[in-house]
Amino acid sequence: MADDENRVWPTGLTLREAEEVHSYLIDGTRVFGAIALLAHLLVAFTTPWLG
Amino acid sequence: MPSYRSFALGKLAALAPKYLPFADVATKDVPLKRLLRLSLFQVTVGMALVLLVGTLNRVMIVELNVPASLVAIMLALPLIFAPLRTLIGFKSDVHVSALGLRRVPYIWKGTLYQFGGFAIMPFALLALSGFGEAADGPKWVGYSSAAVAFLLVGAGVHMVQTVGLALATDLVEEEDQPKVVGLMYVMLLLGMVVSALVYGALLENYSPGRLVQVIQGSAVATVALNLFALWKQEARDRVRARQMEQAKPVKFRDAMRHLLDNPGMMQLLIVIGLGTFGFGMADVLLEPYGGQALGFSVAETTKLTALLATGTLIGFGIASRVLGQGGAPMSMALLGAGIGIPGFGAIILSSLGGGAVMFLAGTLATGLGAGLFGHATLTATMRAARRDGIGLALGAWGAVQATAAGLGVALAGIVRDVILAMPSEVGQTAHAPYNVVFMIEIFFLMLAIAAIFSLSKASQGLSLRKAAQRTPNPDDIPKINPVEVS
């Protein structure tokens, strides 16, 4: 599919550029997810709910 | 509230750029509006600093009853990362990106860490203080989570500030750098002053719920402000992306050696460390000194900080103007340290019979000196950096500066407490422990002055040689007068 490294797709990005944009999204989601998990654990530790 | 703040800032910028200092910073390519917007990252840095050093320091001790020594350790944790600023700056210099970005990815990562730290911090602090069910839980949960929160915020602040300053330097021409430095410093100060007032007002009626609101609110504000600051700042660039791809990878150690090979660079870093340490020790002690030694009320001591900030602002203004017209950064730094010494002298004398007026004058003078010194040394660092090594140079500046300032704050508290705890007659008077700290500061400023002299002796005409290396025109920079451009 992506034979030409330098082909600009209709998004205006080459494949590698798109992959980099995507990597930022993935990284951000991971960090936000980890933080949210940790925050919930700490809240449950101080003021437990469901329990 | 925070959105209102940034809105007001934006309005302010749009309304009257010609009434603002540093307005002449705008070039055709980079309008002032864009630089002001970029400088918002300094507001979030100031916000984080105030929250850590000021607000949480008090809240943890007074409202949460955490032992003062534990608080001090927790707040000192971000210092661990300060030396890593050099590495972060270097990494942003040699970053390989298909989009041609160098600085923005790092600022974004730093913002994420800042946000993450703030997001978990209130719960970590509540767990640390044994709030609710945490009182029965294991202790390590509170310790480790609070440590993680402070480390995250610290790491984020270091990343955002180092790389943000590098981006600002990238954006403007060399002769405009003094004004960018001034702008960045002013925004840092502004962020600190405004957020100190806001935090003070919001936390007046303390409750655990309010603490959560305030800290998580700053988390959201941090992300919002930094996103707004970064928007469209660094251009996507395929040519640069290709260059990045083909560039030979540089080792950190080689780049560092190259930086320190610059004549006078090492001495410059020593000067920055000594001077920042000298000025930094005073920050946390002025308020309690005014209260305990001179009998100021709480409201009056808060005004002291405002006075100190005013002095610093004036210092930035003067330094921006003079350095922008081609003044030598080192003589400006010398002036700053030179003003600081009598300033601290006046502060000491005020408790020995000099009175409040002397104290206020001394406070203003130290603020002025700190402003001149800080601006001059940062400008000198920027000038000494090669165009492709700006991140590394600013990282080195930040590492030394943040370490010295943090150590200064920590040591000032320790020295005061040690002397207070001493049973001898030295500890009898309220002002004695403070005066010892102020004496130490004078001593360090004198060392800084000595270092400046040795620097100018070791590398006669450092700035001239640097200028000749980087600009095709061997004429020295002072001849260009960017102020006329406005």
Interface residues (C-beta under 8 A of the other chain):
Chain A: T14 R16 E17 E19 E20 V21 Y24 D27 G28 V31 F32 A34 I35 A36 L38 A39 L42 V43 F45 T46 T47 P48
Chain B: S97 A98 L99 P105 W108 K109 L112 Y113 F115 G116 A119 I120 F123 A124 L126 A127 F131 G132 E133 A134 G137 V141 S145 V148 R236 R238 A241
